[in-house]
Amino acid sequence: MMGFGMGMFGLGALVMIAFWVLVIGGGAWLVMTLVRGNQSSIPANPSQALTTAPTPLSNSTPLEILKTRFAKGEITKEQFEEMRRDLGL
């Protein structure tokens, strides 16, 4: 006689299935996290890597930095003029 329960597909089988779902899901999550972490350092457009190279600012004067930011479009003309006046240039 089999008695009560579901026979072969009892609680033990459900626990085993849940365990493997967690193991496989955790592995997939880990792989996706590692892949996403490596992509953050790769530019979407390889040509941007050449055009957006950081400029050394240690030897630049404040006015040169302002001019560079204005030329790149980071600040507007009004912001450029206001910052230039604030610096006393």
C-alpha positions as CSV (number, residue, x, y, z in Angstrom):
1,M,0.0,0.0,0.0
2,M,1.2,3.5,-0.8
3,G,-0.5,5.2,2.1
4,F,-1.1,8.9,2.3
5,G,0.7,11.5,0.1
6,M,1.7,11.8,-3.5
7,G,3.9,8.7,-3.7
8,M,7.1,9.4,-5.6
9,F,6.3,13.1,-6.1
10,G,6.1,14.0,-2.5
11,L,7.6,16.8,-0.5
12,G,11.2,15.6,-1.2
13,A,10.8,15.9,-5.0
14,L,9.4,19.5,-4.6
15,V,12.3,20.5,-2.4
16,M,14.8,19.0,-4.9
17,I,13.1,20.9,-7.8
18,A,13.2,24.1,-5.8
19,F,16.8,23.6,-5.0
20,W,17.9,23.2,-8.6
21,V,15.7,26.2,-9.7
22,L,17.6,28.3,-7.1
23,V,21.0,27.0,-8.1
24,I,20.4,27.5,-11.9
25,G,18.7,30.9,-11.3
26,G,21.6,32.0,-9.0
27,G,24.2,31.0,-11.6
28,A,22.3,32.9,-14.4
29,W,22.1,36.0,-12.1
30,L,25.8,35.8,-11.4
31,V,26.8,35.5,-15.0
32,M,24.5,38.4,-16.0
33,T,25.9,40.6,-13.2
34,L,29.5,39.9,-14.3
35,V,28.7,40.5,-18.0
36,R,26.9,43.8,-17.2
37,G,29.8,44.9,-15.0
38,N,32.3,44.4,-17.8
39,Q,30.2,46.3,-20.4
40,S,30.2,49.5,-18.4
41,S,33.8,50.1,-19.3
42,I,33.3,49.5,-23.0
43,P,32.0,52.5,-25.0
44,A,28.8,51.8,-27.0
45,N,30.4,53.6,-30.0
46,P,34.1,52.7,-30.4
47,S,34.8,56.0,-32.2
48,Q,33.7,57.9,-29.1
49,A,36.6,56.4,-27.2
50,L,38.9,58.6,-29.4
51,T,36.9,61.7,-29.3
52,T,36.1,61.7,-25.5
53,A,39.5,61.1,-24.2
54,P,40.1,63.0,-21.0
55,T,42.2,66.1,-21.3
56,P,44.9,66.8,-18.7
57,L,43.7,69.7,-16.6
58,S,46.6,69.9,-14.2
59,N,48.5,72.4,-16.5
60,S,45.4,74.3,-17.7
61,T,44.3,77.7,-16.4
62,P,40.8,78.2,-15.2
63,L,40.0,80.2,-18.4
64,E,41.3,77.4,-20.6
65,I,39.1,74.9,-18.7
66,L,36.1,77.2,-19.2
67,K,36.8,77.6,-22.9
68,T,37.1,73.8,-23.2
69,R,33.8,73.2,-21.4
70,F,32.1,75.8,-23.6
71,A,33.5,74.4,-26.8
72,K,32.3,70.9,-25.8
73,G,28.8,72.2,-25.2
74,E,28.9,71.4,-21.5
75,I,28.0,74.9,-20.5
76,T,26.0,77.7,-22.2
77,K,27.4,81.1,-23.2
78,E,25.6,82.7,-20.2
79,Q,27.1,80.2,-17.9
80,F,30.5,80.7,-19.4
81,E,30.3,84.5,-19.0
82,E,29.0,84.2,-15.4
83,M,31.8,81.8,-14.4
84,R,34.4,84.0,-16.1
85,R,33.1,87.0,-14.1
86,D,33.1,84.9,-10.9
87,L,36.8,84.0,-11.5
88,G,37.6,87.7,-12.1
89,L,38.9,87.0,-15.6
